[in-house]
Amino acid sequence: MNRRLAAGAAVVGTAAALVLSGCGADEEEAPSGAGTIGVAMPTETSERWISDGQTLAAGLEEAGYDVDLRYAGDDTAGFKQADQVQAMIDGGAELLIIAAVDGAGLGDQLKAAAAQDIPVIAYDRLLLESDGVDHYVTFDNYAVGVAQATSLLQGIGVVDDDGEPTGDEGPYNIELFAGSLDDNNAHMFWEGAMDTLAPYLEDGVVKVPSGQTEIVAAETWRWSKDLAQDRMESLLAQFYADGTELDGVLSPYDGVSRGAITALALDGLGPKIADGMPVVTGQDAEAASVKLIREKMQYSTVFKDTRLLADAAVAAALAYLEGGEPEVNDTETYDNGVKMVPTYLLGVSTVNRGDIDEVLVDSGYYTDDEITVG
Ligand code: GAL
């Protein structure tokens, strides 16, 4: 029978439990009821994808579908996600919802899906270099980058609450981190952030002492916390050992932020922003980072309400399954290299320390306990 999810935890039926629990994640689930929807998620190392998968499964099951939910462990070398998606197709999935590990890595599977008229919805991450993607649900990814850079500039005092220059001419030292370059979102975040920082970099109000201002140098492969920590440590050793102060770190994702913060804390720069911790941005409002924001270790995060994203994906799926077309509000931004993918975009918001209760707790995204330290 259908899975039911309660209080953010998976309460599962037997067949589905194999898939959701991660044990036996490659096993197939027998289709029943209205049919089976394949949901391919990239990794369970990030809190958000776990809750995305759960919310999607709950919504689709509510509508009477069985869900074949699989996590790919961020693996590309072993083609795990490609194998999982192929298994979903072979197992008779009526529709696929995919958050890719490698945006361009599923070409053969998307071709097979198209040949069988299986609609494919790209979830948060654009599926690249294929015409086998029908629809894309995501957040305004360029706006995420703008929000991150604006928050960084606010944190160091160069712009005010409205994003207007305060007249403070600095100079302030910052370092820049990007996401995984096989994820189209990493490029969009970077573009939004760099466009926002550009005038301040040109005027010398903010400087990047490492000189690493190209996305390739700033990449964090697979959005890895550990790689971010390594890079931050080596930046500190190479460019800050002489006492040069670091005022801010542009981070595109909370896991990367936590890696950078770990390196900064170990470096003894001080455990609190007020005591000298650089301003560190983030994204996803992961509980571990919201705690750090409460502790004044991380400055901000960009919140994307993944409940709304999952709802949008479920609505799009049902539109296809009922013979219609999903709602689209952007047809100009997301060229995947082969086609302009019709997109449904959601908005984002920046969460600073003072916004946590209103935006994250009052809205029911977290209970206070889940983001309380200790
Ligand atoms: C991106 C996504 C971000 C973050 C990151 C790492 O694709 O847009 O919100 O989750 O992956 O998981």
Residues whose N, C-alpha, C, O or C-beta is under 5 A from the ligand:
A	BS01	GAL	S46 R125 D183 N185 W223 Y253 D284
